Amino acid sequence: YFPDGIPELKEEGPSLTEREREVLQLIVEGKRNAEIAQIMSRSLHTVRNHRARLMRKLNAHSAAELVEAAEQLGIVRLSPER
């Protein structure tokens, strides 16, 4: 039995690679492409490609739409503001 609350186990929505999930989580945290590239030890070009694929897969046209779609699909969870 797997609880519904574990995002990695959710099957709904588009299939994302592990790297796409990592990039998405960092976008949710408010990181910019250059910061993500540094954190992940990847080129800026690679991060831009991951972000573009995420936007296509989640049918998003902005970072805000990307974050909203990811949360609605249960891919990531937003931390409640304090």
C-alpha positions as CSV (number, residue, x, y, z in Angstrom):
1,Y,0.0,0.0,0.0
2,F,1.3,3.4,-1.0
3,P,-0.1,6.5,0.6
4,D,-1.5,9.2,-1.8
5,G,0.8,11.8,-0.2
6,I,4.0,10.6,-1.8
7,P,4.5,12.6,-5.0
8,E,7.0,10.2,-6.5
9,L,4.5,7.5,-6.6
10,K,1.7,9.4,-8.3
11,E,0.9,8.1,-11.8
12,E,-1.4,10.8,-12.9
13,G,-0.2,13.5,-15.3
14,P,2.7,13.6,-17.7
15,S,5.7,11.4,-17.2
16,L,8.7,13.4,-16.0
17,T,12.3,12.3,-15.8
18,E,14.2,12.4,-12.6
19,R,16.1,15.4,-13.8
20,E,12.9,17.2,-14.9
21,R,11.5,16.6,-11.4
22,E,14.7,18.1,-9.9
23,V,14.5,21.1,-12.1
24,L,10.8,21.5,-11.4
25,Q,11.4,21.4,-7.6
26,L,14.1,24.1,-7.9
27,I,11.7,26.2,-10.0
28,V,9.1,25.8,-7.4
29,E,11.6,27.0,-4.8
30,G,12.0,30.2,-6.9
31,K,15.5,29.4,-8.4
32,R,16.4,31.0,-11.7
33,N,18.0,29.0,-14.6
34,A,21.6,30.1,-13.7
35,E,21.1,29.1,-10.1
36,I,19.6,25.7,-11.1
37,A,22.6,25.1,-13.4
38,Q,25.0,25.8,-10.6
39,I,23.2,23.7,-8.1
40,M,22.8,20.7,-10.4
41,S,26.3,21.1,-12.0
42,R,24.8,21.3,-15.4
43,S,25.1,23.9,-18.2
44,L,22.6,26.7,-18.5
45,H,21.7,25.3,-21.9
46,T,20.8,22.0,-20.4
47,V,18.6,23.6,-17.7
48,R,16.8,25.7,-20.3
49,N,16.1,22.5,-22.3
50,H,14.7,20.8,-19.2
51,R,12.6,23.8,-18.4
52,A,11.3,24.0,-22.0
53,R,10.3,20.3,-21.9
54,L,8.6,20.8,-18.5
55,M,6.6,23.7,-19.9
56,R,5.5,21.6,-22.9
57,K,4.6,18.6,-20.8
58,L,2.7,20.6,-18.3
59,N,1.2,23.0,-20.9
60,A,2.5,26.0,-19.1
61,H,3.4,29.4,-20.6
62,S,5.1,30.9,-17.5
63,A,7.0,29.8,-14.4
64,A,3.8,30.6,-12.4
65,E,1.7,28.3,-14.6
66,L,4.4,25.6,-14.3
67,V,4.4,25.7,-10.5
68,E,0.5,25.8,-10.4
69,A,0.3,22.8,-12.8
70,A,2.9,20.8,-10.9
71,E,1.1,21.4,-7.6
72,Q,-2.4,20.5,-9.1
73,L,-1.0,17.3,-10.5
74,G,0.6,16.4,-7.1
75,I,4.1,16.4,-8.7
76,V,5.5,18.8,-6.1
77,R,4.1,20.3,-2.9
78,L,4.3,23.9,-2.1
79,S,5.4,24.8,1.5
80,P,2.8,26.8,3.4
81,E,4.0,30.4,3.9
82,R,4.8,31.4,7.4
